[in-house]
Each structure stands twice: as structure tokens, then as C-alpha cells.
Amino acid sequence: MKIDDENEYVMTLIMAAGKGTRMNSNKSKLVHKIYDKELVRRVVDLAENIGSDEIVAVVGHLKDQVQAVLGDEVHYAYQEELLGTGHAVMQAKPFLEGKKGKVVILYGDVPIIRPETLKNLISKSIKNKEYATLLTAIYENPTGYGRIIRDEGGNIKGIVEEKDADPLQKKHIKEINSGIYCFDIEELLRAIDKIKPDNAQGEYYLTDVIKIMNDEGLKTGAVIVEDNTEILGVNDRSQLELLTRVLRMRINSYHMKQGVTIEDVNTTYIYDDVQIGMDTVIHPNTIIKSGVTIGENCEIGPNAYIRENCEIGSHVKVGNCVELKKVKIADNSKVPHLTYLGDCEVGMGCNIGCGTITCNYDGTSKHKTIIGDNCFVGSNVNFVAPVKIEDNTLIAAGSTITEDVPEGKMAIARERQVLKEKKKK
């Protein structure tokens, strides 16, 4: 990993062995999703984003589900007995031994830390030659969190867990331990063998490593996180919803700063890795999934659902109750309302009428519909893919198109209207 021109080996160790019983689920807590991405998957993506040289996940409860999500992207250590965070690190010793550099400790249920925050943590640890650097936060009500104990000079002496804190510590200390660390690998290995389960829980606390290092005169430090929502974890479904809400606001705020108008941030869901051009307007009740790109000066929604792998040009309208999936729409085209387009390409300057559907699935395979430039598609049209509509064509309302339409032609595929006498009662 390279941070500020300093080369340093960095491993990321992800704690992913907990039971998560408060989720009341048959699934591992870590495979529940925020915006279609598993919690543990988000943490691995974070580890990759900061440039980790190696990633190790400590798994235990329902480990098969976690491994099914992560595959061979990470190494695995196994914690059969859940005896605390220190015990979890002990299970990863075979991966740490013989390594020199830093190890970052993350948690599979703390998924929305910003990469910049971790890069800052690692950079400070390297530059200041700290053997342990903690990510901490200031909470007005720190109940439930381990408290940071500092000496008169501000150096970290240790961390006391909530259950072991005395009344004065609980009352006066506002700085808390997030549980996120950057350790010197060699010194962590030396200290981890010295911790004992002599606490209220009978567990091996990773926090005891800080006191051990401090007692040995090793330099430690901390980075106080600027946004406390970054260190929020998921223990139950209410917290899962809360983190989804936090991420929604974070993503929406980012796009608004880039020049996108979002009329209602509370009903607009823009997933990760979406690109939107300036002066595009997003109307309420709109969902835009990952992997979508939208150009400038577009109008999206209300009630639009833009699914994965869509590319939308500039000056495009995607209107009310439109669903798109794996669609490319070129500049200056309109899909105003009540339309489903899947596995489809739409050229420039087209108008797709209300009620248009691409029938892209034949029961076995998906097929593609291609619509050229400057085409007009009337209302209530079905395109039975695979089918190609050439440039400058007109598709009559109510048609079901099963064959290609040549350039400049008008296609009508419907029964002729018939009038009959109405039966008398």
C-alpha cells in the first residue's frame, strides 16, 4: 500500500464470526444487505479501496454463508468459540506471523466507514510511528461503548469497556473506542499473547493490547472520526434501516454537490457507483441502482426505477412509472411514462410511447431490442425480441412487433377495427 509516498505492507483483518441473534434471521447478520450489497461485502470492498495487500476474514457462526458471498477474494481464519475480539485476532496469527507492516482491524457489521477515514488512520500511524492507532469518536451519551483513558499529557493509557468502567469514567469520559484499529503487526503479535480473560465477560479483549503497549512504553495514538455515523454497526433490523438511511443521505448529498437536483431526498434511492451529470433533475420516488450512468440535463421520474447496467445520455427524459434494465438510451430521447424497457438500445431523438414493453425473455433466454435514431413509438406497443427497428421509423399504437422494421417505414401490427351490432337485452 502506498500512502503519501510511503510504502508499507498493510493487511486488513475483518471480524466476521459473530452470531447476530438480534436480527431474528436464519441468515448470518453479515449477509443481510444495504442497497443490494451484503454488509460483509461492503467491508471487503472498503478494504480493497484502501489498497490492502492482503485481506483476512475471521469467520465462525454460519461461516458457509459468509464464504459464499466473499468467495476466494479473502483468506479465512476460523473462530469456533466466540471468546472476544482478542481471541478472534489470535485465530488469525498464522496469517500475521512473519509479516512486517500494519494490520487494520475492521468489523463485518460496520459497513459505511469512508475510505478516506481509514487512509487517514493508516497514514497517521505510519508517519507518527505509532504501534497502535485507534479510531475514536466523541459522544455526548457514550453508554455502551468502551471509554478512552488518557494521561495528563493526552496519551492513550488504555480502554475500559462499559461493563468494567467505574461510575466516574462512565460519567465524565466522552471519547469512545470505535473498535477500528491500525496496529504494527509484530508488536500486536507480541501483545496479543499477553492478554487474559480477567474481566466481567470472561473474554479476551483486544482493547487490553493498548494498555500492554502503553505499559511497555510503545507509542500509541488516535484519530477522532469527524462523522460519527461512519462507525455505526448493525445488530438488528432497526439499525440496518438506520444505516440504509444514513447511506442514502450521504449518496444523495454527494450528487447534489455535483450539480444534480434531487427534489425529495427522503424518497430518492441512488445506489453506490452511480454517475449523474450536471443539471439533471431527479423527481420523487425514484430508484437508481448501481452501475447506472446518466448524462447532463436529464429528467428522471417521478416513480422511475432504473436498474443495473443502464447508460442514459444527455437531455433524456425518463418519466413516471418507467422501469429500465440493461438499457442504453442516446441523447435527446424520451421515455415519458408507463413503460418497461429491458435489454434494449434506443437511439437519438426517439419518443417511446406510453405502455411500451420490450418482451425480452422467451422463458429460457434474454433477447435484445434495438431501436434506431429518430423513431416514434406509439402507445401500447410490444417489441418481441430479438427485433431491430431501423432509423426514422414509426410504430403504430397498439402494435406487437415481431419482425425487423426497415428504415423510414411505418409498422402496423394489429387487427383491423371491426364494428358489430350491439345485442339488445
Number of C-alpha atoms within 10 A of each C-alpha: 17 14 16 10 7 11 11 16 17 26 26 25 30 27 23 28 27 22 16 17 13 11 18 11 12 8 15 21 31 29 21 20 15 19 16 11 15 21 25 27 20 20 22 25 13 20 25 16 14 20 18 20 14 18 20 22 26 24 24 21 19 18 19 13 16 25 18 10 15 17 11 9 13 16 16 21 24 17 23 14 12 15 15 17 17 20 21 28 23 19 17 20 15 10 16 21 11 10 15 15 16 27 26 24 20 25 23 27 27 23 26 20 21 14 16 11 18 23 17 15 23 26 19 18 25 22 11 12 15 19 22 27 27 29 21 24 24 16 13 10 13 19 13 11 21 25 26 24 18 14 9 6 6 9 15 22 18 21 23 22 20 16 13 15 15 11 8 8 15 21 12 11 18 19 20 26 25 23 18 19 26 30 27 22 24 17 16 23 18 13 18 20 12 11 19 14 15 10 12 9 12 11 17 24 24 22 21 21 25 25 21 19 21 18 12 10 9 15 18 23 22 21 18 17 20 11 12 14 15 19 21 18 20 22 17 15 15 11 14 21 13 15 21 17 15 16 22 22 16 11 18 22 14 12 18 17 10 13 15 21 18 20 14 14 20 13 16 23 23 25 23 17 12 18 15 25 18 18 18 23 21 26 21 20 19 25 21 23 22 20 16 24 19 23 20 19 19 25 22 27 23 21 22 25 23 26 19 18 18 25 20 25 23 22 20 26 24 29 23 22 20 24 22 24 19 18 24 22 26 22 21 19 26 23 28 21 23 20 25 19 24 24 22 23 19 26 22 20 20 25 21 26 22 22 20 25 21 24 23 20 15 11 6 6 7 13 17 21 22 20 27 20 20 20 25 23 25 18 20 18 25 20 24 20 23 20 21 21 26 20 20 18 22 21 23 20 21 18 20 21 23 15 15 17 19 14 15 14 14 15 20 16 16 13 8 7 5 5 6 5 5 6 5 4 3
